[in-house]
């Protein structure tokens, strides 16, 4: 006696264990679920199909089908044997695990409560050392961890050496954000922190604090510009540049204020305003030229430097040659007497002049014999015509102006 095989796929019923639905399908990507169900349908009909046929049925690429089977193999509900997919009996595997554990407990006379098969902690691959962590995460998520999620947690702890406090914090944040899948969101969050090099709970908390501060700036700026939405990723990157340049929120909003008069204010326009403001602060106008204010600062710097050089040279010479210093002082004193004698009366003007001439000649001989310039006491300006002011007596610009502006630009860059 035999029963005729059902040929029409629509006339056949596919058996699916509830534990597979609750522990695996609800957490898996949609296309992977489709691949599993279609494959299971053909397996129950004992119909041999390859990945290309499954891909056509599901409507995805063959590579995606292969990726799905690898996912389900890692989840522990299928085996891949010589490219053939073998669907495992999940309930039987759990029962075997439970019987083995009970037998071991009886042999050791240890009375332990046996958890139900729906509890993720009864899975044979779970490390008993992590059971306490799994319990904490399940309390946060208010639902059992799937085998896939358990495997990911073990990967974080064993593979990436992530501190358990960091994992718990990620799940608490996921709960606060009210995301669809707390476990998946927390896993991705921890991976992101790991990639950023945040390897301690303190580093993670500091990162979260800074992130919260930045999001406050994002929201405030967008609202100020009239956008009732969150900043996009490119917009966040623009604002991040301002924050990283140590701009305060008040400074950022002041720049935003200057864009409110245009029809469509945007962050790129604000960024252009900030760049121009920074140029002006540095002394460069919109045309790329040095501002008059900054040029005057540079010229004052040049004159001060010239005076300092003169004073240093005079001090050095007079220290090495005290006679020169004494003669110079005598000449200054006699010159002052001569001025007073000229405006007064009865003084011996000719005698004072003779003394001045005599000491001046002596000083010239000493300077010459020691290779010291006669004008060592005078300030050496870059431009003797305008004396480093870039202005002539009649108010016109000196011909040295272009050169001084070029020098000022380099001075600004290096200052």
Secondary structure, 3 states (H helix, E strand, C coil): CCCCCCCCHHHCCCCCCHHHHHHCHHHCCHHHHHHHHHHHHHHHCCCCCCHHHHHHHHCCCHHHHHHHHHHHHHHCCEEEECCEEEECCHHHHHHHHHHHHHHHHHHCCCCCCCCCCCCHHHCCCCCHHHHHHHHHHHHHHCCCCCHHHHHHHHHHHHHCCCCHHHHHHHHHHHHHHCCCCHHHHHHHHHHHHHHCCCCCHHHHHHHHHHHHHHHHHHHHHHHHCCCCCCCCHHHHHHHHHHHHCCCCHHHHHHHHHCCCCCCCCCHHHHHHHHHHHHHHHHCECCCCCECHHHHHHHHHHHHHHHHHHHHHHHHHHHHHCHHHHHHHHHHHHHHHHHHHHHHCCCCCHHHHHHHHHHHHHHHHHHHHHCCCCCCCCCCCCCCCCCCCCCECCCCCECCCHHHHHHHHHHHHHHC
